[in-house]
Amino acid sequence: MMRYTEENERLVDKSPCAGVRADLKFCLLESDCCKIHKKTPKECLQSGNVPTECQALRNTFFECKRSLLDNRQRFRGRKGY
């Protein structure tokens, strides 16, 4: 989950799935793969060497992006929003 330092701090990006994207980004940057092994988040995702919580966020982000293309989701709402 995003951690804000100030009370009224919000994401600048207002696009759909931006919150899930930011959570995934911070999860990857806090993982041992990025911190200790000095790899980029993309390299960590490709190698599969990330914690299970980051894998869950990746799946949630995928479902959110997929729901943008699904016309049925217009009535049900986006997943992960």
N, CA, C and O atoms as a DFTB+ gen file, in Angstrom:
324 C
 N C O
     1  1       0.848      -1.173       0.000
     2  2       0.000       0.000       0.000
     3  2       0.894       1.236       0.000
     4  3       1.958       1.253       0.619
     5  1       0.449       2.247      -0.693
     6  2       1.212       3.489      -0.770
     7  2       1.325       4.126       0.606
     8  3       0.367       4.150       1.378
     9  1       2.504       4.637       0.896
    10  2       2.724       5.348       2.151
    11  2       2.967       6.817       1.831
    12  3       3.893       7.156       1.094
    13  1       2.138       7.674       2.383
    14  2       2.266       9.103       2.162
    15  2       2.855       9.741       3.410
    16  3       2.493       9.384       4.531
    17  1       3.764      10.686       3.208
    18  2       4.399      11.339       4.344
    19  2       3.572      12.506       4.859
    20  3       3.597      12.797       6.055
    21  1       2.851      13.168       3.991
    22  2       2.026      14.295       4.412
    23  2       0.554      13.929       4.346
    24  3       0.172      12.965       3.682
    25  1      -0.255      14.694       5.027
    26  2      -1.671      14.365       5.172
    27  2      -2.441      14.423       3.859
    28  3      -3.215      13.509       3.574
    29  1      -2.258      15.453       3.056
    30  2      -3.028      15.635       1.830
    31  2      -2.257      15.250       0.576
    32  3      -2.589      15.721      -0.512
    33  1      -1.254      14.422       0.699
    34  2      -0.440      14.031      -0.444
    35  2      -1.176      12.979      -1.273
    36  3      -1.722      12.020      -0.727
    37  1      -1.186      13.165      -2.592
    38  2      -1.872      12.257      -3.505
    39  2      -0.981      11.978      -4.707
    40  3       0.019      12.663      -4.922
    41  1      -1.349      10.970      -5.488
    42  2      -0.641      10.658      -6.715
    43  2      -0.904      11.736      -7.759
    44  3      -2.017      12.254      -7.856
    45  1       0.102      12.066      -8.524
    46  2      -0.057      13.027      -9.607
    47  2      -0.763      12.355     -10.777
    48  3      -1.579      12.968     -11.464
    49  1      -0.433      11.086     -10.989
    50  2      -1.015      10.315     -12.079
    51  2      -2.458       9.952     -11.749
    52  3      -2.709       9.233     -10.782
    53  1      -3.399      10.439     -12.536
    54  2      -4.820      10.173     -12.315
    55  2      -5.366       9.133     -13.283
    56  3      -6.579       8.939     -13.356
    57  1      -4.493       8.462     -14.026
    58  2      -4.954       7.479     -14.993
    59  2      -5.477       6.224     -14.285
    60  3      -5.152       5.978     -13.123
    61  1      -6.284       5.438     -14.993
    62  2      -6.786       4.207     -14.397
    63  2      -5.634       3.277     -13.999
    64  3      -4.631       3.190     -14.707
    65  1      -5.778       2.602     -12.895
    66  2      -4.803       1.632     -12.385
    67  2      -3.520       2.297     -11.878
    68  3      -2.536       1.598     -11.637
    69  1      -3.500       3.601     -11.710
    70  2      -2.287       4.299     -11.274
    71  2      -1.899       3.904      -9.853
    72  3      -0.712       3.782      -9.548
    73  1      -2.877       3.706      -8.994
    74  2      -2.578       3.324      -7.610
    75  2      -1.940       1.958      -7.520
    76  3      -1.001       1.756      -6.750
    77  1      -2.445       1.014      -8.306
    78  2      -1.875      -0.341      -8.309
    79  2      -0.482      -0.306      -8.909
    80  3       0.416      -0.999      -8.430
    81  1      -0.289       0.497      -9.955
    82  2       1.030       0.623     -10.577
    83  2       2.048       1.183      -9.577
    84  3       3.179       0.703      -9.502
    85  1       1.642       2.193      -8.816
    86  2       2.547       2.787      -7.831
    87  2       2.868       1.796      -6.716
    88  3       4.010       1.718      -6.262
    89  1       1.865       1.040      -6.274
    90  2       2.107       0.028      -5.241
    91  2       3.079      -1.033      -5.731
    92  3       3.973      -1.446      -4.993
    93  1       2.912      -1.476      -6.972
    94  2       3.815      -2.471      -7.552
    95  2       5.226      -1.911      -7.664
    96  3       6.200      -2.603      -7.366
    97  1       5.333      -0.679      -8.085
    98  2       6.642      -0.030      -8.225
    99  2       7.374       0.032      -6.892
   100  3       8.551      -0.319      -6.816
   101  1       6.681       0.478      -5.831
   102  2       7.322       0.572      -4.520
   103  2       7.642      -0.795      -3.943
   104  3       8.657      -0.964      -3.268
   105  1       6.779      -1.774      -4.205
   106  2       7.048      -3.124      -3.730
   107  2       8.321      -3.675      -4.371
   108  3       9.154      -4.283      -3.699
   109  1       8.459      -3.453      -5.675
   110  2       9.659      -3.936      -6.365
   111  2      10.906      -3.198      -5.905
   112  3      11.961      -3.811      -5.739
   113  1      10.802      -1.902      -5.700
   114  2      11.966      -1.133      -5.274
   115  2      12.401      -1.488      -3.856
   116  3      13.574      -1.333      -3.516
   117  1      11.475      -1.962      -3.023
   118  2      11.805      -2.353      -1.655
   119  2      12.254      -3.810      -1.550
   120  3      12.672      -4.249      -0.479
   121  1      12.173      -4.560      -2.643
   122  2      12.536      -5.976      -2.599
   123  2      14.063      -6.140      -2.561
   124  3      14.813      -5.227      -2.906
   125  1      14.489      -7.320      -2.136
   126  2      15.922      -7.621      -2.067
   127  2      16.563      -7.637      -3.446
   128  3      17.746      -7.331      -3.588
   129  1      15.792      -7.990      -4.451
   130  2      16.316      -8.044      -5.807
   131  2      16.832      -6.672      -6.247
   132  3      17.897      -6.574      -6.856
   133  1      16.086      -5.629      -5.943
   134  2      16.505      -4.280      -6.332
   135  2      17.504      -3.691      -5.351
   136  3      18.466      -3.038      -5.755
   137  1      17.277      -3.921      -4.060
   138  2      18.147      -3.308      -3.050
   139  2      19.517      -3.963      -2.971
   140  3      20.535      -3.273      -3.010
   141  1      19.553      -5.275      -2.862
   142  2      20.821      -5.975      -2.632
   143  2      21.525      -6.323      -3.938
   144  3      22.724      -6.093      -4.092
   145  1      20.755      -6.886      -4.884
   146  2      21.361      -7.344      -6.136
   147  2      21.498      -6.245      -7.175
   148  3      22.087      -6.462      -8.234
   149  1      20.954      -5.052      -6.881
   150  2      21.072      -3.862      -7.739
   151  2      20.552      -4.102      -9.156
   152  3      21.163      -3.663     -10.130
   153  1      19.420      -4.802      -9.265
   154  2      18.791      -5.006     -10.565
   155  2      17.642      -4.014     -10.714
   156  3      17.138      -3.467      -9.733
   157  1      17.246      -3.797     -11.952
   158  2      16.102      -2.930     -12.200
   159  2      14.818      -3.707     -11.888
   160  3      14.827      -4.938     -11.906
   161  1      13.723      -3.011     -11.604
   162  2      12.458      -3.718     -11.354
   163  2      12.033      -4.602     -12.519
   164  3      11.457      -5.668     -12.303
   165  1      12.305      -4.179     -13.745
   166  2      11.953      -4.984     -14.912
   167  2      12.738      -6.288     -14.924
   168  3      12.182      -7.350     -15.206
   169  1      14.026      -6.210     -14.619
   170  2      14.856      -7.418     -14.566
   171  2      14.387      -8.353     -13.455
   172  3      14.405      -9.573     -13.619
   173  1      13.969      -7.788     -12.333
   174  2      13.482      -8.610     -11.224
   175  2      12.190      -9.328     -11.604
   176  3      12.014     -10.502     -11.278
   177  1      11.291      -8.635     -12.287
   178  2      10.047      -9.272     -12.720
   179  2      10.305     -10.368     -13.743
   180  3       9.658     -11.414     -13.704
   181  1      11.232     -10.145     -14.650
   182  2      11.523     -11.137     -15.675
   183  2      12.189     -12.371     -15.096
   184  3      11.959     -13.484     -15.569
   185  1      13.020     -12.180     -14.066
   186  2      13.693     -13.329     -13.463
   187  2      12.775     -14.084     -12.506
   188  3      13.030     -15.245     -12.187
   189  1      11.706     -13.427     -12.045
   190  2      10.777     -14.072     -11.120
   191  2      11.279     -14.078      -9.697
   192  3      10.745     -14.798      -8.853
   193  1      12.295     -13.288      -9.418
   194  2      12.925     -13.257      -8.096
   195  2      12.345     -12.106      -7.272
   196  3      13.075     -11.215      -6.839
   197  1      11.018     -12.132      -7.057
   198  2      10.342     -11.093      -6.285
   199  2       9.460     -11.746      -5.228
   200  3       9.063     -12.900      -5.386
   201  1       9.148     -11.026      -4.155
   202  2       8.280     -11.587      -3.113
   203  2       6.870     -11.875      -3.635
   204  3       6.460     -11.351      -4.671
   205  1       6.150     -12.702      -2.912
   206  2       4.806     -13.093      -3.342
   207  2       3.850     -11.905      -3.337
   208  3       2.920     -11.863      -4.142
   209  1       4.064     -10.940      -2.443
   210  2       3.178      -9.772      -2.435
   211  2       3.342      -8.957      -3.714
   212  3       2.370      -8.388      -4.213
   213  1       4.552      -8.894      -4.246
   214  2       4.772      -8.187      -5.513
   215  2       4.156      -8.969      -6.671
   216  3       3.638      -8.376      -7.617
   217  1       4.211     -10.290      -6.598
   218  2       3.570     -11.107      -7.628
   219  2       2.056     -10.887      -7.622
   220  3       1.424     -10.821      -8.676
   221  1       1.480     -10.773      -6.416
   222  2       0.048     -10.522      -6.303
   223  2      -0.311      -9.148      -6.865
   224  3      -1.328      -8.996      -7.541
   225  1       0.526      -8.149      -6.582
   226  2       0.293      -6.805      -7.131
   227  2       0.430      -6.795      -8.646
   228  3      -0.298      -6.080      -9.335
   229  1       1.360      -7.586      -9.164
   230  2       1.538      -7.672     -10.612
   231  2       0.285      -8.265     -11.254
   232  3      -0.168      -7.789     -12.295
   233  1      -0.270      -9.301     -10.633
   234  2      -1.485      -9.913     -11.150
   235  2      -2.666      -8.934     -11.065
   236  3      -3.476      -8.858     -11.989
   237  1      -2.760      -8.194      -9.967
   238  2      -3.820      -7.207      -9.814
   239  2      -3.696      -6.106     -10.869
   240  3      -4.698      -5.662     -11.429
   241  1      -2.469      -5.669     -11.135
   242  2      -2.236      -4.651     -12.156
   243  2      -2.635      -5.180     -13.531
   244  3      -3.243      -4.461     -14.323
   245  1      -2.296      -6.430     -13.812
   246  2      -2.669      -7.044     -15.085
   247  2      -4.184      -7.100     -15.231
   248  3      -4.719      -6.762     -16.286
   249  1      -4.876      -7.524     -14.182
   250  2      -6.337      -7.608     -14.228
   251  2      -6.969      -6.220     -14.391
   252  3      -7.972      -6.069     -15.089
   253  1      -6.387      -5.228     -13.757
   254  2      -6.898      -3.866     -13.882
   255  2      -6.748      -3.372     -15.313
   256  3      -7.686      -2.802     -15.871
   257  1      -5.586      -3.583     -15.912
   258  2      -5.366      -3.148     -17.290
   259  2      -6.256      -3.925     -18.257
   260  3      -6.758      -3.362     -19.229
   261  1      -6.452      -5.217     -17.992
   262  2      -7.295      -6.027     -18.854
   263  2      -8.752      -5.588     -18.771
   264  3      -9.478      -5.633     -19.764
   265  1      -9.175      -5.164     -17.586
   266  2     -10.562      -4.739     -17.422
   267  2     -10.851      -3.445     -18.184
   268  3     -12.010      -3.140     -18.463
   269  1      -9.816      -2.688     -18.520
   270  2     -10.011      -1.468     -19.308
   271  2     -10.430      -1.804     -20.739
   272  3     -11.122      -1.023     -21.391
   273  1     -10.008      -2.964     -21.215
   274  2     -10.322      -3.370     -22.579
   275  2     -11.625      -4.156     -22.675
   276  3     -12.176      -4.310     -23.765
   277  1     -12.115      -4.649     -21.559
   278  2     -13.311      -5.480     -21.530
   279  2     -14.547      -4.593     -21.448
   280  3     -14.720      -3.860     -20.474
   281  1     -15.403      -4.651     -22.456
   282  2     -16.590      -3.800     -22.487
   283  2     -17.575      -4.137     -21.378
   284  3     -18.336      -3.270     -20.950
   285  1     -17.576      -5.366     -20.910
   286  2     -18.489      -5.734     -19.828
   287  2     -18.133      -5.012     -18.539
   288  3     -18.998      -4.800     -17.690
   289  1     -16.874      -4.634     -18.384
   290  2     -16.428      -3.981     -17.158
   291  2     -16.927      -2.545     -17.046
   292  3     -16.842      -1.941     -15.976
   293  1     -17.437      -2.003     -18.122
   294  2     -17.997      -0.649     -18.048
   295  2     -19.136      -0.595     -17.044
   296  3     -19.335       0.415     -16.370
   297  1     -19.879      -1.683     -16.950
   298  2     -21.016      -1.727     -16.031
   299  2     -20.620      -2.209     -14.647
   300  3     -21.227      -1.806     -13.655
   301  1     -19.620      -3.056     -14.568
   302  2     -19.217      -3.648     -13.290
   303  2     -18.177      -2.816     -12.562
   304  3     -18.072      -2.896     -11.338
   305  1     -17.417      -2.032     -13.280
   306  2     -16.339      -1.246     -12.666
   307  2     -14.996      -1.932     -12.865
   308  3     -14.930      -3.131     -13.134
   309  1     -13.936      -1.162     -12.731
   310  2     -12.587      -1.694     -12.916
   311  2     -12.155      -2.491     -11.704
   312  3     -12.530      -2.174     -10.575
   313  1     -11.362      -3.532     -11.942
   314  2     -10.796      -4.322     -10.858
   315  2      -9.558      -3.624     -10.332
   316  3      -8.807      -3.029     -11.105
   317  1      -9.338      -3.686      -9.053
   318  2      -8.140      -3.111      -8.464
   319  2      -8.159      -1.613      -8.378
   320  3      -7.109      -1.002      -8.175
   321  1      -9.301      -0.999      -8.521
   322  2      -9.354       0.459      -8.534
   323  2      -9.543       0.998      -7.160
   324  3      -9.611       2.214      -6.979
